[in-house]
Amino acid sequence: MDNTFTPTKKSPGIEAFITTLAGESRHTAAAERRCVAPPIGCGKPVTEFRDERSRQEYRISGLCQACQDLLFGE
């Protein structure tokens, strides 16, 4: 089973905080297979990840590969 687009479980308080910052739920972005909306991410479709670590980061943060590269560096 490919769980790339299944967000990791977080406490309700943390999930609400992330949703408030992003203006939308990570679950909404994941269901639509895209990056979380600005100002956190870019809102663009997710097409591929460099490696398993990047796929896992998407499940945690909702950030696509390009946004991860901007945040963490390549």
C-alpha positions as CSV (number, residue, x, y, z in Angstrom):
1,M,0.0,0.0,0.0
2,D,1.4,3.4,-1.0
3,N,0.8,5.7,2.0
4,T,2.6,8.7,0.5
5,F,-0.5,10.7,0.6
6,T,-1.7,9.7,4.1
7,P,-0.8,12.4,6.7
8,T,0.8,11.2,9.9
9,K,-1.4,11.2,13.0
10,K,-1.0,14.3,15.2
11,S,-2.8,15.3,18.4
12,P,-6.0,17.3,17.8
13,G,-4.4,20.5,19.2
14,I,-1.3,20.3,16.9
15,E,-3.5,19.4,13.9
16,A,-5.7,22.5,14.6
17,F,-2.6,24.7,15.0
18,I,-1.2,23.5,11.6
19,T,-4.6,24.0,10.0
20,T,-4.8,27.6,11.3
21,L,-1.3,28.4,10.1
22,A,-1.8,26.9,6.6
23,G,-5.4,28.0,6.2
24,E,-6.4,24.4,5.3
25,S,-5.9,20.9,6.6
26,R,-3.0,18.7,5.5
27,H,-5.6,16.1,4.9
28,T,-7.3,18.2,2.3
29,A,-4.1,18.8,0.5
30,A,-3.1,15.1,0.7
31,A,-6.6,14.0,-0.6
32,E,-6.0,16.4,-3.6
33,R,-2.4,15.2,-4.0
34,R,-0.9,18.6,-3.7
35,C,1.3,20.7,-1.4
36,V,-0.3,22.7,1.4
37,A,-1.5,26.1,0.4
38,P,0.6,29.3,0.8
39,P,2.0,30.8,2.9
40,I,3.2,27.5,4.2
41,G,3.6,25.6,0.9
42,C,3.0,26.3,-2.8
43,G,-0.3,24.5,-3.3
44,K,0.9,22.9,-6.5
45,P,0.3,19.2,-7.4
46,V,2.7,16.7,-5.9
47,T,4.3,14.7,-8.6
48,E,7.4,13.0,-7.2
49,F,9.8,12.8,-4.3
50,R,13.5,12.4,-4.3
51,D,13.6,9.5,-1.8
52,E,11.7,7.8,1.0
53,R,12.8,10.5,3.5
54,S,11.1,13.2,1.4
55,R,7.9,11.1,1.1
56,Q,7.9,10.8,4.8
57,E,8.4,14.5,5.3
58,Y,5.4,15.1,3.0
59,R,3.3,13.0,5.3
60,I,4.5,15.0,8.3
61,S,4.4,18.6,6.9
62,G,2.4,18.4,3.7
63,L,5.3,20.1,1.8
64,C,6.1,19.0,-1.8
65,Q,9.7,18.2,-2.8
66,A,10.3,21.8,-4.1
67,C,9.1,23.4,-0.9
68,Q,11.1,20.9,1.2
69,D,14.2,21.9,-0.9
70,L,13.5,25.6,-0.2
71,L,13.1,24.9,3.5
72,F,15.8,22.4,4.2
73,G,18.1,22.9,1.2
74,E,18.8,20.2,-1.4
